[in-house]
């Protein structure tokens, strides 16, 4: 079977009870396009939040997410259905690198993250996934994810304080939409809340429309070249660990839903996301990850066809060709970003707790308790230290405690018979 050919599932019009449309199948093209559009809608809110918050060009990020998705499908030979959208794990290091060396230095960090992830993907393909499970048990992964989210609490507070009324409206809208909707609307509640905050700010005259009026309707995205600063690159190392966990979790989830063993694709999935992230950073976009939002679409439609993801990737590239659309997003009021930050950064933190719960982490074990507790305080309070020209912030230090500290203490406990 060629890369761009899929078997028609039945008549292509219906899915029987208990059936799924597998990765190498498709429905009729009109129906496949419809599912692809749903995937665009599912990734849309989260993918745009990262560039809006960090100051990256939204249309450039969308362009590279579309390109990255197509590359992912090609590299995994259409065996792993996934959309590659903006990863929230990049929020904190981009902000820190941007403050120290400008956006180009932050993009250099994104590129470095992608290269490291791609190399790890090749190692996993050659050596298997066992060493990753050893290095990143749930207590470590959950702690790192929680730190990345809660370390941004100060940024959320600063934005919120610059437009508290709009921030309150945005946060309330997110909560109400989540409470009233249990379906697709609920999954994109943060983006919809942002829209509500944006509209309220516009009505109050707090939206600068000059850039929107001046922007062209159609043009190629703007591209920015990275610069490479080792001090900035260090800030991104924890992101690599999060991306590994996200990709592995995604492949396992798709395996469970499709009934196909995709363990042999773990390495290529990591490699593909690394290539996509490298390309995005090289051109001015945010780093990518496999999107859980789109797993929800697959579960709801029972369509796991990679054809739908080709539609989504191409559709994202087409949407990225409108600078006016990007200018609307870039004009998002700071207060609305504050409201989103309160919910979003907290949700990232809670996701870390979810990893603990699903991994059945035993906090009766003193090693688990001490590592998680220490790393959280270091990360959330942003305890930092410098060594020569290098500054190690809270996230880096918390990650070192979580990864290295866990292995050291766990080894000692085992040698003493206490593990």
C-alpha positions as CSV (number, residue, x, y, z in Angstrom):
1,X,0.0,0.0,0.0
2,X,1.4,3.4,-0.9
3,X,1.7,6.2,1.7
4,X,-1.4,8.0,0.5
5,X,-3.8,5.2,0.0
6,X,-6.3,3.7,2.4
7,X,-8.7,0.8,2.3
8,X,-12.4,1.9,2.2
9,X,-14.1,0.9,5.5
10,X,-17.2,-1.0,4.4
11,X,-19.3,1.2,2.2
12,X,-17.4,4.3,3.5
13,X,-20.7,5.7,4.9
14,X,-21.3,3.9,8.2
15,X,-19.4,2.3,11.1
16,X,-21.0,-0.9,12.5
17,X,-21.6,-1.5,16.2
18,X,-18.3,-2.5,17.8
19,X,-16.3,-1.5,14.8
20,X,-13.6,1.2,14.3
21,X,-12.1,2.7,11.2
22,X,-8.5,1.6,11.6
23,X,-5.4,3.6,10.8
24,X,-5.1,2.1,7.3
25,X,-8.7,2.6,6.4
26,X,-10.9,5.6,5.7
27,X,-14.5,6.6,5.2
28,X,-15.7,8.3,2.0
29,X,-13.7,11.4,1.3
30,X,-16.4,13.9,2.3
31,X,-16.8,12.1,5.7
32,X,-13.0,11.9,6.1
33,X,-12.7,15.6,5.4
34,X,-15.4,16.2,8.0
35,X,-13.4,14.2,10.6
36,X,-10.3,16.1,9.6
37,X,-12.0,19.4,10.2
38,X,-13.0,18.1,13.7
39,X,-9.3,17.5,14.3
40,X,-8.5,21.0,13.3
41,X,-11.1,22.4,15.7
42,X,-9.8,20.1,18.5
43,X,-6.2,21.2,18.2
44,X,-7.0,24.9,17.5
45,X,-7.4,26.3,21.0
46,X,-4.4,24.7,22.6
47,X,-2.1,25.2,19.6
48,X,-2.8,29.0,19.5
49,X,-2.5,29.5,23.3
50,X,1.2,28.9,23.3
51,X,2.2,31.6,20.7
52,X,-0.4,34.0,22.1
53,X,1.1,33.7,25.6
54,X,4.8,33.6,24.5
55,X,4.6,36.3,21.8
56,X,5.5,33.9,18.9
57,X,3.7,34.6,15.6
58,X,0.5,32.5,15.8
59,X,0.3,31.8,12.0
60,X,3.9,30.7,11.9
61,X,3.3,28.2,14.8
62,X,0.1,27.0,13.0
63,X,2.1,26.5,9.8
64,X,4.8,24.4,11.4
65,X,2.2,22.4,13.4
66,X,0.6,21.4,10.0
67,X,4.0,20.7,8.5
68,X,5.0,18.7,11.6
69,X,1.9,16.6,11.5
70,X,2.5,15.6,7.9
71,X,6.1,14.8,8.7
72,X,5.0,12.7,11.7
73,X,2.6,10.7,9.5
74,X,5.4,10.2,6.8
75,X,8.0,9.1,9.4
76,X,5.7,6.7,11.2
77,X,4.5,5.4,7.8
78,X,0.9,6.2,8.6
79,X,0.8,3.8,11.5
80,X,0.3,6.3,14.4
81,X,-2.6,8.8,14.0
82,X,-1.6,12.0,15.7
83,X,-1.8,15.8,15.4
84,X,1.4,17.7,16.4
85,X,0.3,20.9,18.2
86,X,2.1,23.4,20.4
87,X,3.4,21.9,23.7
88,X,2.6,23.8,26.9
89,X,5.9,22.5,28.3
90,X,7.7,25.2,26.3
91,X,5.9,28.1,28.0
92,X,8.2,28.6,30.9
93,X,11.6,28.1,29.2
94,X,10.6,30.3,26.2
95,X,9.6,33.1,28.7
96,X,12.9,32.7,30.6
97,X,15.1,32.5,27.5
98,X,13.2,35.4,25.9
99,X,13.9,37.6,28.9
100,X,17.6,36.7,28.9
101,X,18.5,36.7,25.2
102,X,15.4,37.6,23.2
103,X,13.1,35.4,21.1
104,X,15.8,34.2,18.8
105,X,17.6,32.6,21.8
106,X,14.4,31.0,22.8
107,X,14.0,29.5,19.4
108,X,17.5,28.1,19.7
109,X,16.3,26.3,22.7
110,X,13.3,24.9,20.8
111,X,15.7,23.6,18.1
112,X,18.0,22.0,20.6
113,X,15.0,20.3,22.3
114,X,14.0,18.9,19.0
115,X,17.4,17.6,18.1
116,X,17.8,15.9,21.5
117,X,14.3,14.4,21.2
118,X,15.1,13.1,17.7
119,X,18.3,11.5,18.9
120,X,16.5,9.8,21.8
121,X,14.0,8.5,19.3
122,X,16.7,6.8,17.4
123,X,18.1,5.3,20.6
124,X,14.7,4.0,21.6
125,X,14.3,2.5,18.1
126,X,17.6,0.7,18.6
127,X,17.5,-0.2,22.3
128,X,13.8,-0.3,23.2
129,X,11.7,1.7,25.7
130,X,12.8,0.0,28.9
131,X,15.4,2.5,29.9
132,X,12.9,5.4,29.6
133,X,10.5,3.6,31.9
134,X,13.5,3.2,34.4
135,X,14.6,6.9,34.1
136,X,11.1,8.4,34.2
137,X,8.8,6.5,36.6
138,X,5.4,8.2,37.2
139,X,6.6,9.9,40.4
140,X,9.3,11.7,38.4
141,X,7.3,12.5,35.4
142,X,4.3,13.7,37.4
143,X,6.5,16.0,39.5
144,X,8.2,17.6,36.5
145,X,4.9,18.2,34.7
146,X,3.4,19.8,37.9
147,X,6.5,22.0,38.4
148,X,6.3,23.3,34.8
149,X,2.7,24.3,35.3
150,X,2.9,25.8,38.8
151,X,6.2,27.6,38.1
152,X,4.2,29.9,35.9
153,X,1.9,31.1,38.7
154,X,3.8,34.4,38.9
155,X,3.3,35.1,35.1
156,X,-0.4,34.4,35.4
157,X,-0.6,36.8,38.4
158,X,1.2,39.6,36.5
159,X,-1.0,39.3,33.5
160,X,-4.1,39.1,35.6
161,X,-3.2,42.2,37.5
162,X,-2.9,44.3,34.3
163,X,-6.6,43.7,33.4
164,X,-8.4,42.2,36.4
165,X,-11.9,42.7,35.2
166,X,-11.3,41.0,31.8
167,X,-9.3,38.3,33.6
168,X,-12.2,37.6,35.9
169,X,-14.6,37.4,33.0
170,X,-12.3,35.1,31.1
171,X,-11.8,32.8,34.1
172,X,-15.5,32.7,34.9
173,X,-16.3,31.9,31.2
174,X,-13.8,29.0,31.2
175,X,-15.4,27.6,34.4
176,X,-19.0,28.0,33.2
177,X,-18.3,26.5,29.8
178,X,-16.6,23.6,31.4
179,X,-19.5,23.1,33.8
180,X,-22.3,23.3,31.2
181,X,-20.7,21.3,28.5
182,X,-19.4,17.7,28.8
183,X,-18.7,17.2,25.1
184,X,-16.4,18.9,22.6
185,X,-17.2,22.4,23.9
186,X,-15.9,21.4,27.3
187,X,-12.6,20.2,25.8
188,X,-11.9,23.6,24.3
189,X,-13.3,25.6,27.2
190,X,-10.0,27.5,27.7
191,X,-10.0,28.7,24.1
192,X,-13.7,29.6,24.2
193,X,-13.2,31.5,27.5
194,X,-10.4,33.4,25.9
195,X,-12.8,34.4,23.1
196,X,-15.3,35.6,25.6
197,X,-12.6,37.7,27.4
198,X,-11.4,39.1,24.1
199,X,-14.9,40.2,23.1
200,X,-15.5,41.9,26.4
201,X,-12.2,43.7,26.2
202,X,-13.0,44.7,22.6
203,X,-16.4,46.1,23.8
204,X,-14.5,48.1,26.5
205,X,-12.1,49.5,23.9
206,X,-9.1,47.6,25.3
207,X,-8.1,45.9,22.1
208,X,-5.6,47.6,19.7
209,X,-7.1,47.1,16.3
210,X,-4.5,49.0,14.3
211,X,-2.4,46.0,13.6
212,X,-5.4,44.0,12.6
213,X,-6.5,46.6,10.1
214,X,-3.0,46.9,8.7
215,X,-2.5,43.1,8.3
216,X,-2.9,41.5,4.9
217,X,-5.6,38.9,4.3
218,X,-3.3,36.4,2.6
219,X,0.5,36.1,2.8
220,X,3.1,33.6,3.8
221,X,3.9,33.4,7.5
222,X,6.8,35.4,9.0
223,X,9.8,33.4,9.8
224,X,12.5,34.1,12.4
225,X,15.9,32.5,12.6
226,X,17.2,31.1,15.9
227,X,20.4,31.9,17.7
228,X,22.1,29.4,20.0
229,X,23.1,30.3,23.5
230,X,24.1,27.4,25.8
231,X,22.6,29.3,28.8
232,X,19.2,29.4,27.1
233,X,19.4,25.8,25.8
234,X,19.9,24.5,29.4
235,X,16.5,25.9,30.3
236,X,14.8,23.6,27.8
237,X,16.3,20.3,29.0
238,X,13.3,19.4,31.3
239,X,11.0,19.9,28.3
240,X,12.7,16.9,26.6
241,X,11.6,14.6,29.5
242,X,8.0,15.9,29.2
243,X,7.8,15.4,25.5
244,X,9.1,11.8,25.9
245,X,6.4,11.1,28.4
246,X,3.7,12.7,26.2
247,X,4.7,10.8,23.1
248,X,5.0,7.5,24.8
249,X,1.6,8.0,26.5
250,X,0.0,8.9,23.2
251,X,1.3,5.9,21.4
252,X,0.2,3.6,24.3
253,X,-3.3,5.3,24.2
254,X,-3.7,4.8,20.5
255,X,-2.6,1.1,20.8
256,X,-5.2,0.5,23.5
257,X,-8.0,2.1,21.4
258,X,-7.1,0.4,18.1
259,X,-6.1,-2.9,19.5
260,X,-2.8,-2.7,17.5
261,X,0.6,-3.1,19.2
262,X,2.5,0.0,18.3
263,X,5.5,-0.5,20.6
264,X,7.7,-0.7,17.5
265,X,6.7,2.8,16.6
266,X,7.7,4.4,19.9
267,X,11.2,5.4,18.6
268,X,9.9,6.7,15.3
269,X,7.2,8.7,17.1
270,X,9.8,10.4,19.3
271,X,12.1,10.9,16.3
272,X,9.2,12.4,14.3
273,X,8.2,14.9,17.0
274,X,11.9,15.8,17.4
275,X,12.2,16.6,13.7
276,X,9.0,18.6,13.8
277,X,10.1,20.6,16.8
278,X,13.5,21.2,15.3
279,X,11.9,22.5,12.1
280,X,9.5,24.7,14.0
281,X,12.2,26.3,16.1
282,X,14.4,26.9,13.0
283,X,11.6,29.0,11.4
284,X,10.0,30.8,14.4
285,X,7.3,28.4,15.6
286,X,6.7,26.7,19.0
287,X,7.8,23.2,19.7
288,X,5.3,20.4,19.1
289,X,3.9,17.4,20.8
290,X,1.4,14.7,20.1
291,X,-2.1,16.0,21.1
292,X,-4.4,14.4,23.6
293,X,-7.2,16.7,22.4
294,X,-7.3,14.7,19.1
295,X,-7.5,11.4,20.9
296,X,-10.8,12.6,22.2
297,X,-12.0,13.1,18.6
298,X,-10.9,9.6,17.7
299,X,-12.7,8.1,20.7
300,X,-15.9,10.0,19.9
301,X,-15.9,9.2,16.2
302,X,-14.3,5.7,16.3
303,X,-12.3,6.9,13.3
304,X,-8.5,6.3,13.7
305,X,-7.7,6.8,10.0
306,X,-4.5,8.7,9.4
307,X,-6.2,10.1,6.2
308,X,-8.2,12.4,8.5
309,X,-4.9,13.7,10.0
310,X,-3.5,14.4,6.5
311,X,-6.6,16.6,6.0
312,X,-6.0,18.3,9.3
313,X,-2.4,19.0,8.6
314,X,-3.1,20.4,5.1
315,X,-6.0,22.5,6.6
316,X,-3.7,24.0,9.2
317,X,-1.2,25.0,6.6
318,X,-3.9,26.7,4.6
319,X,-5.2,28.6,7.7
320,X,-1.7,29.8,8.5
321,X,-1.6,31.8,5.3
322,X,-3.7,34.7,6.7
323,X,-1.7,37.4,8.6
324,X,-4.9,39.2,9.5
325,X,-6.1,36.1,11.3
326,X,-2.7,36.0,13.1
327,X,-3.0,39.7,14.0
328,X,-6.4,39.1,15.6
329,X,-4.8,36.5,17.8
330,X,-1.8,38.6,18.6
331,X,-4.0,41.4,19.8
332,X,-5.4,39.3,22.7
333,X,-5.7,41.6,25.8
334,X,-3.3,40.9,28.6
335,X,-6.1,40.6,31.1
336,X,-7.6,37.8,29.1
337,X,-4.2,36.0,29.0
338,X,-4.2,36.4,32.8
339,X,-7.5,34.6,33.2
340,X,-6.4,31.9,30.8
341,X,-3.1,31.5,32.7
342,X,-4.8,31.0,36.0
343,X,-6.8,28.1,34.6
344,X,-4.2,26.7,32.1
345,X,-1.1,26.7,34.3
346,X,-3.1,25.2,37.2
347,X,-4.4,22.5,34.9
348,X,-0.9,21.6,33.8
349,X,0.0,21.3,37.4
350,X,-3.0,19.1,38.1
351,X,-2.0,17.0,35.1
352,X,1.1,16.1,37.1
353,X,-1.1,14.9,39.9
354,X,-3.1,12.8,37.4
355,X,0.1,11.1,36.3
356,X,0.8,10.2,39.9
357,X,-2.7,8.8,40.4
358,X,-2.7,6.8,37.1
359,X,0.8,5.5,37.9
360,X,-0.4,4.5,41.4
361,X,2.5,6.3,43.0
362,X,3.0,5.3,46.6
363,X,3.6,8.3,48.8
364,X,3.9,6.1,51.8
365,X,7.3,5.4,50.3
366,X,9.6,8.0,51.8
367,X,11.8,8.3,48.7
368,X,8.8,9.2,46.5
369,X,7.5,11.6,49.1
370,X,10.8,13.4,49.7
371,X,11.6,13.7,46.0
372,X,8.2,15.0,45.0
373,X,8.0,17.4,47.9
374,X,11.5,18.9,47.5
375,X,11.2,19.3,43.7
376,X,7.8,21.0,44.0
377,X,9.0,23.6,46.5
378,X,12.2,24.2,44.4
379,X,10.3,24.6,41.2
380,X,7.3,26.6,42.4
381,X,9.4,29.1,44.4
382,X,11.8,29.2,41.5
383,X,14.9,28.5,43.6
384,X,17.9,29.4,41.4
385,X,21.7,29.4,41.4
386,X,24.4,30.4,39.1
387,X,27.6,28.8,38.0
388,X,29.9,31.0,35.9
389,X,27.8,32.3,33.0
390,X,25.0,29.7,33.6
391,X,21.9,30.3,35.6
392,X,19.9,27.3,36.8
393,X,16.3,28.3,37.5
394,X,13.6,26.5,39.5
395,X,12.5,24.2,36.8
396,X,16.0,22.9,35.9
397,X,16.8,22.4,39.6
398,X,13.5,20.7,40.3
399,X,14.1,18.4,37.4
400,X,17.6,17.5,38.6
401,X,16.2,16.7,42.0
402,X,13.4,14.6,40.6
403,X,15.5,12.6,38.0
404,X,18.9,12.3,39.7
405,X,17.6,12.4,43.3
406,X,15.1,9.7,42.7
407,X,17.7,7.3,41.2
408,X,20.2,7.9,44.0
409,X,17.7,7.6,46.9
410,X,15.9,4.7,45.3
411,X,19.2,2.8,44.8
412,X,20.2,3.5,48.4
413,X,16.8,2.3,49.7
414,X,17.0,-0.9,47.6
415,X,20.5,-1.6,48.8
416,X,19.3,-1.3,52.4
417,X,16.2,-3.4,51.7
418,X,13.8,-0.4,52.2
419,X,12.4,-0.1,48.7
